[in-house]
Amino acid sequence: MVADLDHQIAALQRDTRDRQAITIAVVVGIFASVAAGLLVPMRYPWLVPSARSLGMMFCLLVPFAICVGLGQVVYQILRWLHR
């Protein structure tokens, strides 16, 4: 019974540590989307004619989606390595 509890606690600690990769990816994604949302419209104004255009949505969402996707890939690799 105690050995099973120790195994469960170790698995929970490992999973919590591995989830930090997703947390870091979300934070980096937020900063990347803000940077791209400010930089791309200033640098290439013809791509984003207005703040409500489809180009502006891509400037804000694509960097975030890429960073979160990479974080998920890193998380899955870490879980696969720790099996």
Sequence and secondary structure as in RCSB ss.txt:
>XXXX:A:sequence
MVADLDHQIAALQRDTRDRQAITIAVVVGIFASVAAGLLVPMRYPWLVPSARSLGMMFCLLVPFAICVGLGQVVY
QILRWLHR
>XXXX:A:secstr
 HHHHHHHHHHHHHHHHHHHHHHHHHHHHHHHHHHHHHHHHHH TTT SSTTSHHHHHHHHHHHHHHHHHHHHHH
HHHHHHT 
